[in-house]
Amino acid sequence: MAEGIAFDLVKGVLGKLGSTLWDKIGLLRSFKDDADDLRSNFSAIQAVLLDAEERSNAEKESHALRDWLRKLKDAAYDADDLLDEIQMQTVLRQQRHEVQNQNQLAEKVREFLSRANPIHLKFKHAMARRMKALREKIDKIAKQRHDFGLVGAGPPRPAEFQRPETFSVVDEKEIVGRDGDKEEITTLAQLAFNDGRVTAQQRFDLRVWVCVSTDFRMKKIAKPVISAAGEKCDDLDNADAVASCLVRIFSQRRFLLVLDDVWNEDQDKWEKFKVLFKDGKKGSKILATTRSEKVSEIMKTTEQPHRLKGLSDADCWTLFERRAFKEGEENVYPSLVKIGKQIVKKCGGVPLAANALGSMMRFKIRTEDAWSAIRDSEIWRLEQEGTILPSLKLSYIQMPSALKQCFAYCSIYPKDYEIDKNDLIQQWIALGFISSQETRTSMEDIGNEYFNDLLWMSFLQKVEEDDEQCNGEATTCRMHDLVHDLAQSVAREEVAVIAGEESTEIPEGCRYASIYGRFISRIPTTVLRRLRALQFGESASLIMTFYSEAKCLRLLDLHDSEISMLPSSIGKLKLLRYLNLSSTNIQELPKPIANLCNLQTLNLSGCDEIRTLPKSLERLVNLRILDLSGCRSLTIPDSISNLQSLYTLNLSSCKKAISLEPVSHLKNLRYLDLSDLDFLVTLPESIGSLQSLRILNLSHCISLLSLPSSASDLQNLEKLDISGCRKLCELPKMIQKLTKLRALLNYNCLKLKGMPRGIGKLVSLQRLPLFVVGKQDRVEHCAGISELEHLKLVGELEIKGLENVTSPADAKAANLVEKKLQNLKLEWNDVSGNDDMEEMDAVLENLQPHQNLVNLVIEGYAGGKFPSWMMNRIDSCLPNLVEIELVYMPRCSSLPPLGQLPFLEVLTVQYMPAITNLGAEFYGDDHTNMFPALMTLDLSYTPVLQEWVTMLTVDDEEGRRERVPIFPYLDELSLKECPELRPEPCLPASVEDLTISETSSENLSLILERATPVDGRPPPNRGLRDLTIEECQQLTCLPESLRGLTALHSLRIWDCEDLERIEDWLGELPGLQCLEISGCSSLRYLPAHKMTTLTELSIHDCPLLFDAGGQFVDTSVDHIEEVCVNGR
């Protein structure tokens, strides 16, 4: 990390040299003299470093200067190692003193250690020799600074980062440029991985996103696919096993597979890969992105690839302006706008460059000189270095020096690697990139700021965000390819990534390395001795001599590696601050691990085999992060209470019962994860003493009955997660004291009787998924619905117990119309004792939600009519609705005009016993645009529903009568226990997937007759493809009307207990490939031998199809590729 980082490194060394520690530890006089000279030389060098780094970036002929900077950094690293080693030895001596004090030998031991101990004297002399050699090296480097004519400068002014508020909802107005592409982009957006139309109604059985990059191996692609499908493959190194697993996963699923950033130009690899998903269901999509025309040519089918062009200067300016200026500020600085537009012309139409430059300029002083300096920078005139954009290089140069270290280190990850934010911050801390000198701000908070700064500057890109906090903060990120190239460029010889079989030359100055595979032997011993960080990827294993050589390591990441034990020599890595052993087969920690007195992060998550921790672990006085999640066999020792520096403790899924009393002694703890502890019934009262605690996770503690009253004393708590605590009955009565609480996550708390009175005073609360309105005469200290009034809730909200709201005024006071919710569920549980329909109607009328609502569920409403905001103005009151569920409304005899909702995609109508027809009022007044987006419809348990009009006759522009389809895009239709239903004149022609349940054989036959459009011809390339018939009693044979479904691809028959035979004519259906029959106990005849088009046959619980020996009666199934009988 040669460019722009030396300043911060020298600054850190100077800070250590200025410490009062050296006066206390009794080092030799010569050491102190050399240390004073070293400090003087480093101070002189620091004064000219900013000028040196700026020149090294701007001058074409700067090789000598860069070489001088490299030598300086090497010397600074050596100084840092030496000073850390001395400090470490001091801590160890203090620990020995404490042990001896306990044995009442304090005076003798102190005298022995300070005067007579030959080991200590040897250490003093060794340190003095190393300090002298280092001082001589720095003397020479300091004198060379005059050769370059460097001038002094003051310390860099810290940039004032002015971040805008972030939200999880993307505004379409934020999409800039490429207007000519919007038709195609909209088409692609319907397939986009996280589009609401994909996720809301599960249009795809399987969605997988794979960042391919240059690694187009089956194993790389298989891992996320297998994980997303919930499958397992025991041997990912066996190509045949992986291929078989993928074929099984893709077969008969409608999948969306996104292959992002593909660089494979080997057509044979692509052809072999294509075979794996050829049996996917119709509607499956593969979306590939690439920057290579050759890749595009190899992968494309009959469709032309869509090529995105660069942005126009005007569009680039729009992006730049949003980043560079606060709202309205551009009007205050017209001269800066002019210069800004000149800068934008240098972006080359690259959005990333426009965003990065705009972010940088936001931090610049608002003067023409400052902005002109950027416009006229030498960087623009230098020859472009490979793919490194000058605009990105310039943004990097202007970056604060502390950020430069953090950014350059990210090149240790391979391209397209998904980086965990919290883990990255811990690595920054371990490597000393984040200073602990600011006593009021934790290093984690500073790291979080650095991370967000890099996001804001577009040097990191958000992948996932913390939905639970609703603050839009990223939890994982990755680097754009072009940014990764820049990071590699500025890191240069200091970072090495060793992956694949090809030989990788490791530079002598390498300090940070990552290894993917079994290539540790490639690191020369001379490099190993200087390494500060070493990360291991898949299938990595260490050689035993490693621990004796890599004594300068601050960071060792062995997660997912093959190790099962750590040798005692791990204790020699005494400068180690970060040790990640997660998801390994480690069985125990050696006792010498206690020698790692600098260790700050210890990650043992997912180590199923580990059973105990050494008692000596309590000597890790600097330990801040301890992750024991998933250590299911581990017994947690009480001595954990001695780890007083702990900031984060994760005990999630530690299945062995433990006492939590010791945990309450960890006064500095800010994050405590106790989720998924099956044995936990309550927390100790002493938990209230954790005054620094910000996050407490108790989710899925299925035995938890109550929270102690002292939980209300956690006045710095920002997030409390009790989701899935199914036995929890109530919350602390004084919860109003938690004034900093932002998220109270209580999903699936099924036994909650109500919310504590005063919850409405938590004005910082943004997330409250469940609000239970308790019955006032049964639940003491229970909050009414009106306490929602001042809560600024976002995201989702389920209100249960609405039968206990007897005052429409209280419902109005809840002020739902002002809460920017996306998902809302309104639930009445028991209305048997309330016959006041007018009161219930008025309550629902006053619960009108915000117009941003996306999903609405109303369940158990016993009023007689829907509110006006649904009946008269639904398209203006709820214009953004995508999904609606109307469940169990015994008195409602008609439905709102849902057909007018422009974005409604999923509609569920269940348990509506009074609904008799779906007619004109259901569709609304505008007959030219009814249900324009609906794709999934579920009509269940509507016993008197008869008429369902699916086409209307209207006058066209010339006055001629024509039929208009009402559901132009309906794809999935489910009809359950609708015994009287008659689609008129036919089922919607667009339906491809039909489920019919719990109806008579006569009604089944009628519905299937109407599955063909009125003109008898299915639309091109469409028609019913997937049919499920389930729980149709008295059905003895399949109806003849099924023969007309010539496009049928898949047929499932479940739990039709009276079905006796499958007719021979089923084999005449030309497209039938999959047949599944389950729970048909009377079925005797299945002519599988006549079903010549079948490729998959599955039979479960059909005993009469087998002879006494358990053999399938019809033995002629050899032509069927896959036959599954009773799960085998």
N, C-alpha and C positions, 0 to 999 in steps of 0.2 A: 504494500500500500504506500508506494513511494510518493505519489502526488498529493499534496495538500494535507498530509496527515502528520508530518514530522512535528509541526507546531504543537499539536495536542500531546504527542508522545513526550517531547522535551518538557512541556509544561507539567506533565505528570511526574517526571523524574525530579524536576526542581521542587515540586511539592513534597516529595519523599525526602529529598536532601535537606529540606528546611525543617523537617520534623524534629521535635525535641527528644525523640526516641534515642538518638545516638549519645546523648549526654547521660542516659540512664543505664546503658548496658555495658559500660566499661571496656570499650574497644581501645586498641593501641593508639597512642598519640599520633603516630604516623598516618594511621587510617583517617583520623579526624582532619589532619592537615590536607591530605589528598582529597578528602571529601569536600573541604572548603574550596580548594582549587577547582575541583570538578563543577561545583555549583557556580563558581565565577565564570568558567568557560561556557557552561550551558546557558547562563544568563546572557552572555555576550552574543552567543549564537542565536538565541531566541529572538533577540532584538532585530536581526536581519532575516529571519526565516520567512516571514510573509513575503518580503521582496524576492527571496530566492525561489519560493514556490511559484509565485506569479510569473517570474521569468522562465522557469522551467516549463511552464505550460504554454507561454506565448511565443518564445523564441524558437525558430527553426533549428538553429545550431546550438542546442543546449545539452549536448551529451555529457560534457565535462561537469556542468552544474548538476545534472541529474545524478551523475556518479558520486559527486560530493554529498548530495542529499542522501543517497543510498548508504554511503559509509557512515554518515551521521546517524541515520536511523539504526543501523546495525549496532553502533556504539551505544545509542540510547536504549535499545533493547537489552544489551548486555548490562548496562547500569541498572536498568529496572529489575532484571533477574537477580543481580547481586543484592540490591537493596531488599527485595522481597525475601530472599533467602535469609538474610540477617534478621529481618523482622520475624520470620517464621521460627528461627532458632530461639529468639527471645520469648515468643509465646510458649514454646515447648519447655523452656527453662522455668517460666512462671508456673506452668502446670505441675512441673516436678516439685517446685517449692510448695505448692498447695498440698500435694500429696504428702510430702514430708512434714508439713505443718500439722496435718491430721495425725501423724505418728509422733508428734511432740519432739521432733528433732530439728526444728526450724533453724536455730542459730548455727549448729554444727554444719548442717547441709549448705546453708548460704555461704559460710566461710569456705567450705570445701569447693563449692562450685565456682566461687569468684577468685580463689587464690591457688588452690592446690590441684584442681582437676586438670590433668594433662590433656584430656580431650578438648576441654574448653579453651585451653591455651593454644592448642594446635589450631582450633577453629579461628581464634583471633588472628594468629599469624597468617593463616591462609587467606582470610578476608583482607588483611592489610596488603598482601602481595597482589591479590586480584584488583584491589582498588588502585594500587600504584600503576599497574599495567593499563588499567582503564583510563586513569588520569593522563598518562603519557599519550595514549591514542587520541583522546579528546583535545589535548594541547595541539597536536598536529592538525587536527580537523579545524580547530578554532582559528589557527593561523592562516589556513587556506581560504578562509572566507574573504580575505582582502584581495585575493586574486580575481574575484568576480566583480569587484566594485559594488558590493551590496550595500544598501543604505538601510538605516534603522527605521522602524515604524512602531507606532503604539500598538497595544493589544487590539485584536479584532473586535469590532463592535458587534455584540450579539444581535442576531436578527430577531426582529419582533414578528413572530408568526401570527397572522390574523386569520384564524380559520373560520369559515362560515359554518352555520349550523348544518348538520347532516340529517337526512331522513331516509327511511328504508323504501319509501315510495318514489319511483322515478317519474318525473313529469315529462310528458311527451314533448313539451316545449324545450326541454333540455337537449333534445337530439338536434344536432346542427348539421346542415349541409346535405349534399348528395340527394337533392330533391328528385332528380331523375331516377334514382335508385329505389325510391320509397315503395313503388309497387312490388318490386322483387323483395325488398327488405321486409315488407309486411308479410309476404308469403312465407319467407324464412322465419319470421317472428312467430308464426303459428306453430312452428316446430321447435322454437327456442327452448332450451332446456328448462328454464325456470318460469316460462310464461304461464300465467294463471289458467289459460285455456288448456294447458297440458296437465298441470298439477292439480287443479281444483277438482276435476272429475275423472282423474286417472285414465285419461284417454289412452295412455300407453301402459301395458303390463309391466314394462321394464324401461327405465331411463338410466343411461350410463354416460358419464362424461369422462373421456380419456385424453389426458395431455400426452400426446405421442412424442412430439419433438423428433429427435434423431433416432430414437430407440424404437424401431418398428419390430419388436419381438413379440411373439405370441404371448409369452409370459407377462410382459409389460401390460398388454391390453387385457389379458385374462383376469388379472388381479381385481381391478375395479368392477369388471363384469360379474365375476363370481361373488364378490362381496355384495353388490347391489341386488343380486338375485337371491341372496341368503343361502347360497349353496357352498359346498366345500370341495376342494380338490387336494387330496393328500400329498400329491407329488407334482408340484409346479415345475419341476425340472424335467419331467417326462412329457415330451411334446405330444405323444399320442394320447396320454391321459388328459392333458389340457384341452386338446382338440375335441375329444369326446365330450368333455364337460361343457365346452362352449356350444357344441351342436345341440346338446340336451337343453341347455338354457335358452338358446334362441328359438328352438323348434316350438312352433305353435304359440308363440308369444308375439304380441304386437309391441315392438320395441323402438325406442329412439336411441340411437348410438351416435354420439358426437365425438369425432376424431379431430382433436384440435391440434393445430400446428404440425401438420404432417410433412416430413421431409424425405420419406422413403421414395427412391426413384428406381427401385427394383420391381419390375412388373411381375415377375414370378412370385415374389413374396405377397403381393396384393392379390393375385389370382388364387393362391392357396388360401389366403385369409377369407376371400369372398365365399368360398364353399361352406364355411362354418355357419353362415346365417341365411342360406338359401331357403330354408324351411320356415322362416318366420312368417307370421300371419300377415295378411294383406293390410296395408296401412303402416307397416314398419318403415322407418326412415333412417338413413345414414347421412349425417351432415358432416362434411370434412372441411377444414380450413387449412390453407397453405399459402406460403409466399412463393412457391415454386410453380412455374408454368408447366414444367415437365410432370410434376406430381399431379397437377390438375388434369393433364392429358391422360395419364395412366389411370386415374381413379374415376373419371367421369363416366356416366352411362349415356343414355340417349340425349339427356338434357345438357345444355351448354352451361359451363360454370359461370357463376356471377362474379364479375371482377369489380372491386371497389376502386374508384379513382381517388387521386389526392383531392383534398379540399381546396376550394378557391381561396384567394386571399381574403375575401370578405368573410367567408365562413371561419377561416383561421382567426381572423380578427375577433369574431364573436366569442370564440373559445378563450382567446387571450384576454379579452376585455373582462370577461366574467371572473377570471383569476386575478388579474392585475389591479382591478379597481373595486372599491366598495360600491354599493348601489348609489348611483347619482354622482360619484366622485369624478367620473370622466368629464362632467360638465364644468368642474372646478379647474381642471388642468388641461385645457385644450392643446397647449404646446406639447404636453406629454403624450396626448392621443396621437398627434402627428408623428412623433418619434416612434411610438409604439407600433403604428401601422408600417413604418419603415422596417422595424425589427421583424414584424410578422412576415414580410416578404421573404425573409431568409429561412422560413420554416419549411419550405419546399412542399407545402400542402400536407404535412404529417401532423395529425391531431395530437399525438403524444408530444411532439416538439412544441406545439402551440400551448398546450397545457403546462408543460414544464417551464417554459419561458415566462408565461403569465404568472405562475406561482412565484417564480424568482423575483419578478418585478414588483410584486406586491410588497416585498420586504425592502425595496429600495427607497432611499430618500426621494421625496417628491421634488427633485430639481432637474432641470434640463441637462446639467453637466453629468449627473449620475446616470441618467437614462441614455444620454449620447455616448457615454463610455461603453455601454453594453452594445449599442448599435455599431460603434466603430472599433470593436475589439479585434485584436489580431487573430483571434481564434477563427473568425469567419474566413480569413484569407489563407489559413494553413491548409495544406492538402489533407483531404479527409482520410482518416486512418481506418481502413476497412469499412465496417458498417457503423462506425462511431459517428453519429450525427454531430456536427459542430454545435448545434443548438443545445443538445444534451450535455456536451462537454462544457459548454459555457455555464449552464445551470449548475453543473457539479462544481466548477471553480468558484462560483459565487456562494456555494453552500457553506454554512458555519462549519468550522474545523471539526467539532465534535461529531457532527452528522457524517462527515466524510469517512471517518473510521467505520462507523456503523454501516454505512452504505457499502463501502468496498468489501467489507467482510462477507456480505451476502453472496459474493461470487463463489463462496465455498460450496454453495448448493448447485446441483446441476440445473440446466435450463428447464423451465416449466415445473420445477419442484414446488409443491405446496408447502409453505413455511408456516408453522404455528407461531402466532405472535408472542405469546407468553414465553415460550421456549426460546425464541430468538432474543427477547429482552434479557432473559437470564444468562444467555451466552454473552451478550454485550457486557453485562455486569461482571461476569467471571473474567473477561478479558481486559477489564479495566477501562473500557470505552466510556463508562458512565461514572462520574465522580461522586463520591459519597460525602463531599465537603459541605453540601447544602443540607444543614441539619434539619430544616423544617420540611423538606420534601424528600420522600423516600426515593431510592434508586429506581424502584419499579415504576413510580410515577414519572420520573424523568425519562426512563426508557419508553414509557407509553407515549410521552410527548414526542420523543424522537421518531418513534414509529409512525405516529400520525403526521408528523412533518414530512416524512418521506412519502407517505400516501398522498398528502396534499400536493406535493411537488410532482406526482405521477412517477416517482422512482420505485414505488411499490404499488401493486394493484390488488384491491380487495377481492378475495375469493368467497369467503363466508363471513357473515357478521353475526353479532350477538343479538338474536331476535328477542331473547328474554329481557334484555335491558332496553330494547326499543330505542337505542341511541345511535344506531347505525354503525357502531364501532366494529372494526374488522376483528375476526378471530384468527383467520388465516389469510395469507397473501401469496403472491408470486411476482416475479419480475418479468416484464416484457423482454422479449429477445434482444431488442436493441439496447435496452437499459442493462441487461445482463452483459452484453458485449462491452459496454462502458465500464461496468464494475470490474470485469476481468482486465480491462486495459489499465485502469488506475491501480488495481491491486498488483498487477504485473508479477514479479517473481516471488511475492510474499504469500500467495495463495496457490495451492495446487489441488486439482481434482483428478483423482486416479480412478478411471472407470473403463471397463471393457478390456479386451485382450491386447489392444494396441499399446505399444510402448509409450510411456509418458515420461518426458525428461523433467526431473524435479530440480528446480533451480536451487543453488546453494543458499540463497537468502530466504528460502521458504520458511514461514513461521506458522502457517495455517494450512491444514490439508484434510481432504475428505477422500475416503477409499471405498469403492463399491466393488466388492468381490475379494478374492484372496490374493491381494497384491501388496500386503504390508512389507514384504521382502524387497519391494522396489525402492523403499525409502532408504537412502544411504544413512549410515550411522552418524555422519557429521551433521546431516539435516535433522535426524531424529533428536539429537541432543539439544537442538535449538527450537524445536517445535513448541508452540504455545497452545495450539488447538488441533485435535485430531478427531474426526468424525468417521464412523464406520457405517456403511450401508449393508445391504442384504448379503448373507452368506459370508460375512467377514469373520476372521479368527485371528487372534494375536499370537505372536511367538513369545515365549517366556522371557527372553532377554529384553523385550521391549521395556518392561517396567524399570529395569536397571539403567536404561539409557535415556529415556525421555523425561529427564528430571526437571525440565523447564515447563512442562505441560501445566496449563491452567484449566484446560477443558478436554475431557475425554468422553466421547459419545459412542457407546457400544450397543445401543438399542437394536433389538432384533438380530443380534449376532449369535453365533453358535456357542458362545462360552457357557460353561456350567459351573465354573469355579473361578475365583480370583486368588492368585497366589499372595503369599504374605508380602512379597516385594512391592505390592501396590502401595504399601506404606512409605516407599521411597519417593513417591510423587508428591513431595511435601508442599509444593506450590499449587497443587490442584485445587480448583475452586468449584468445578462443575463435573459431576460424574453421573452419567445416564446409563443405567443397566436395565432399562425397561424391556419387558417382553423377552427376557432371556431365561435360560434354565438354571440360573444361579440358585444354589441351595443354601448358602450361608455367606456371611461377610467375615473375612478374616479379622482377628483382633487388631492387627497393625493398622487397620483403616482409621483407628482413633488417632494415628499420627498425622492425619491430614487436617491439621489444625486450621488451614485456610479454607476448607471446603464450605461452600455456600449453598450448593444445590446437590441433592442426592435423590435420584429418580429410580425407584424400584417398582414402578407400576407394572402390573401384569406378570410379576414373578411368582407364578403359582407354587413353585417348589420351595421357596424360602420359608422357614418355620420359626426362626428366632433371629433377634438382633443382638449383637454383643453389648454387654452392659457398658463397655468402654465407649460406646457411641456417644454417651453423654459428654465426652470430652471435646466433641465437635462444637466448640463454643461459638463459631461464626456461621453455623448452619442456618440458612434462611428459608430454604425450600426443602421439604421432605414429602415425597410422593410415594405412598405405600398402597395406592389404589389397586384393587384386584389381587392383593397378596392374601389369597383365601385361606392359606394354612398358617399364616403368621400370627404369633402371639406378641402383642405390643407390650414392651416392658414399662413399668411405672417410671423408670429413670428418664423417660421421654420428657418429663416435666423440667429437667435440668437444661433443656435446649432453649435457653431464654432468648436467643436471637431469632427464633423461628418466626417467619412472616407468613408462610403458607404451610398448612398441614392437610394432606389428603389421605383419608382413611376409608375412602369409598370401597364397598364390597369386601371389606375385611371381615370374613364370616365368623371368625372366632370371637366369642364374647370378650369384651375388654371393659375395664373401668375407665370412664371418661373423666374421673376426678383429676388425674394428673394433667389432663389437657387444659383444665381451667386455670392452671398456674402459668400458662404461657402468655404473659402479659402483653407481648408485642405482636401477637397473632392477629393477622388481618383477614386471612382467608382460611376457613375451616370447612372441609368437605366430609360429612358423615353420612352420605347418601348410601342407600342400599345396605344398611346394617339391619338384618332381619331380627336381631336380638334386642334392638333398642326399643325400650318401652317408654322411657322418659329421659330427660337430661338432668344432670345434677343442678341444684340451685346455684352452685358456685359458677355456673356458666356465665352468670351475669357480671362476673369480674373481668371478662375479656373486653375491656373498654376500647381497645383498638380495633376490634373486629368490624369488618365491613361486609363480608359475605359469609353467610352460613347456609350450607346446603344440607338439608335433611330429606331430600326427595327419596321416595320409594322405601322409606323405613316403615314396612308394612305392619309392624307391631306397635308403633308409636301411638300412645293414647293421649298424651297431653304435653304441653310445653310449660316449664316452670314460670312462675310469676316474674322471676329475676330476668327472664328473657327481655322484658320491657326496659331493663337497665342498659341494654346494648345501644347506647345513644348515637354511636357512629355507624350503626348498621345501615347498609344501603340496599342489600338484597337478601331476602329470606326465601328459600325454596323448600316448600313442604309438599310438592306435587307427588301424588301417588301414595300419600299417607292415609290409607283407606280407613283406619280406625280412629284417626284424630277427630275429636268431637268439638273442640273449641280452641280459640286463640287466646293469648294472654289478655286479661281484661284491661290492662293499662297500655295497650299497644299504641295509644296516641302519643306516648312518650318517644316513640321511634321517629322523630321528626325528619331524619335524613333518609328514611326508607324510600327507595325509588321503585323497587320491584318486590311484590309479595306474590310469589308464584304458588298457586294452590289448585292446580289441575287435579281432577280425580280425587279430591278429598270428599269421599262419598258420605261420610258421617258428620260433616260439619253442620251444626244446628243453626248457626247464624254467625253474623259478624259482630265483633265487640263494639260496644257503643264508643264513639269518639274516633272511629276509623276515618271519618270524614275530615279530621283535622290533619291528616297526613298529606299536607299540600305538595310534598315532593313526589308523591306516589304517581307513577305512570303506568305500571303494569299490575293489574289485579284481574286475573282471568276468571275468577269465580266470586260472585257476591251472593250470599245466601240470606234471604229475608226470613228471619226467624218469626215464629208465632209469639207475639208479645206476652201472652199470659203463660207461656211454657218456658221460654228461654230468658233467663235473667241477664240484664245488662246487654240487651240485644239491639243492634243498630237497625234503624229503619232505612228504607230505600232512599229517603231524602238525603242521607249522608253522602250519597254519590255526588251531590250538587257541585262541590268545589274541587273535586278530584279531576285532574287533567289526564284522564286515562287515554291510552292509545293501544293499538293492536287489537286484542280480542277481549270480549267480556261475555260471561254467561251469568244471567240473573235467575236464580232458582227461588222457589217459594213465593212466587208472585200471587198465589192465593191468599197470602197474608197481608197483601197491600189492599187495604179497604178504603183508602182515601185517594181519589184521583189527583188531588192537589199534591200529595206526597210523590206520586208518579211523575208529575210535571216538574217537581223540585229536583228530581234526579238529573234533569238537564241533559238527557242523552243526545239531544239534537246538537249540542255544542261539543260533544266528545268525538274526536277524530278517530273513531274505531273503524276497523276493517271487517271484523267478524263479530256478530252479536247473536246470542241465543236468549230467548225469552221463554221461561218454562214455568207452567203451573203444574203442581204435583197432585193436588187433591182438591177438587172443587165440589165435592159431593154435598158439603154443608152450606154452599153459597148459591142461592137461587136468584140473586140480584144481578140479572144480566146487564142492566144499564150501567151498574157500577163497574162491572168487568169491562164492558165496552169502553167506558170512559178512561179506565186505567190504561188499556192498550192504546187508546187515542193519544194519551199524554206521554207515551214512551217512544215517540217518533225519533228515529236515529239520525245521525249526521248523513249528509248526502254522499260522503265518500265511501259509505258502506259497500263491501264487496260480497260478503256472505251473511245471510239472515236465516235463522231458524226460529220458528214459533211452534211451541209444543204444549199441548194440554190446555189450550185456551178454550174456555167454555162459554164465551160470549156468543151472541147471535149474529154478529156482523163484523166485518173487517173495518179497520179505521180509515178515515178519509185519506190519510197519506198513502194508503195502499189502493183504495178504490177509485179516487178521483184524480190523484196527482202522482201516481207512482213513478211515471217516467221522468218527472221533474224533481220529486222528493228523493228518489233512489235511482238516479240515472246510471250508477256504476255497478249495480248488482250483477254478479256473475253466477251466484248459486243461491237457491232458496229451498228450504225444507219446511213444509207445513204438515205437522204431525198431530194426530188425535185432536180434532176439533169437532166434537159431537153435534154441535148445534149450527154450524155454518153450512148453509145449503148451496152456496155459490162461491166461486173463487174470484179474486181480483183480476183486473185486466193485465195479466202478466205478459201477454203477447206483445205489449208495447215497449218492453224493456230491451234496449238495443244490444246489451252485452250479456244477457242471461244465457248461460251455457248449460247449467244443470238445474233440473227441477224435480223435487221429490214431493209427492202427495201421498200420505199414508194415513190409514185409520180415519177416514172421513166418511162416516156412515150416513150423512145426510145429503151428500153430493149425488145428483141424479144425471147431470149432463155437463159436458164441456162444450159450450157453445159461444155465441157472439160476445157475451160480456167477458168471457175468459180471454178472448183475443183482442178486445179493445176496438176503438172506433176506426183506426187507420188500417183498412183491409189490404193495403198495398205492401205492408211491411210487418208481418206477424212472426214472432219468434225468429228474428233474423239470424240469431247466433246459437240457438238451442241445439245441443248435441247429445244430451243424455236426459231421458225422462223415465221416472219411476212412479208408476201408479199401483199402489198396494193397499189391499184391505179396504176397498170401496164397494161394499156389497150391493148397493142399489145404483151404482153408476151404469148407465145404459148407453146413452148417445155420446159419441165422441166424433165430432166433425173434423175431418182432416183436410178438406178442400172447401173453398168458398167460391161461389159464382158471382163475378163482379162485371161491371161494364168497363171495357177498355177505353182508350182515348177517342176511338171512333164510334163508341156506343154499342159495340158488339159484346155479347156475353161470352165470358171465358172463365175457365176454372183456374183458381190460384191456389197452389199448395201452401199450407199453413206452416209446415215445419220443413223448410227447404234443406236444412243441414242436420236433421236429427239422425244420429248414427246408432245409439244404443237405447233400446226400449225394454223396460221390465214391467210385466203385468202379473201381479200376484193377488190371488183371491179377488178377482173382479168378474164374478160369475155371469153378470148380465151385460158385460161390455160389448158394444157393437161399433167398431170403427166405420165411419161413413165418409166416403164410399169405399175406402181401403186404408190399409196401413200406409203411413208416409213412405213414399218411394225411396227415400234416402236411407232407410233403416237397414243396417247390415248385421246387427247383433240383437237378437230377440230372445228374451227369457219369459216363459209362460209358466206360472205356478198355481197350484191349488184351484183348478177350474175343472169343469165337466168335460167329458170327451166331445160332447156336441159343441160346446163353446170353443174348445181347442180347434176343432175342425173348421168352424166358421172363421176364426181369426186367421188360420193358415190360408184359407181360401182368399182372404183379403190381403194377404201378404204380397200379392202381385198387383201392380197398378191397374187402374180401370181399363186402360187400353190393352192390357195383357202383355205389355213389353216392359221389361225392366230398363232403367236408364243405362247408357253405355258404361260398361265395366263395373256395374254395380248390381245390387240385388241382395237379398238375404243370404249371408254367408255363414253365420254362426247362430245356431238354434239350441236353446236349452229348454227341456220340458221336465218339470219336477213336481212331485207330490200331486199328480193328477190321479186321484182314486177312480175306480170303475173304468179306467182306460185299459181295455184288454188287448187292443192292437192299435197300431199307428193309423191316424186318419189318412184317407186317400188323398186329401188335399195337399199332403206333404210332397206328393210326387211332382207337383208343379214348381217346386223350389229348385230349379235347375242350377242355380249358382251356389247352392249350399256346399260349404267346405267342411264344416265341423258340426256334429250332432252329439248332444249330451242328453241322456235320459237318466234322471235321478229319482229314486224313491217312489217309483210308480209300482206299487205292490201288486196290483191286479193285472199288470201287463203280462200276457202269456206268450206272445210271439212277435217276431220282427218279420215283416213280409219280405218275400223274395224281391219285390220290385224296388226295395231300397238300394239294391245294387245297381239299379239303372241310373241313379243320379250321377251325372258325368263328372262332377267336381268333388264328390265326397271323399275326403282323405282321412278324417279323424272321427272315430266313433267311440264314445265313452258311455258305458252302462253301469250304473251303481245302485244297489239296494232294490233291485227288481226281483223279489223273492219268488214270484210265480212264473218267471220267464223260462220257457222250455226250449224255444227254437230260435236260433240265430244263424242265418245262412251266410256265415262269414266267407265261405268259399265262392259265393256269387258276387261278393263286393270287391271287384277286381281293382278298383281305384284306391282302395284303402292303403294308407301307409302307416297308420297308427290305430291300434285297437286296445282298449282298456276295459277290463271287466272286474267289478268288485261286488261281493255279496250277492251273487246270483247263483244259489246252490244247485238249481235244477239244470243248469247248463253243463254240469259235470257228472261223470259216472261215479260208481261206487269207489273206484280207485282214485278219484280226484282229478281225472283226466278230462280235458275239454272235449265235449261230445263231437263238435265239428273239428276234425283234425286238419282240415285243408286251410291252414293259415300261413303256409310257408311263403306265400307271396306278400305277406304284410311285413314291412320292415321292422316294426316295433310292436310287440305284443306284451301287454302287462296284465297279469291275472292276480287279483288279490294282493297287489303291491309288489309282485315278483316278476 
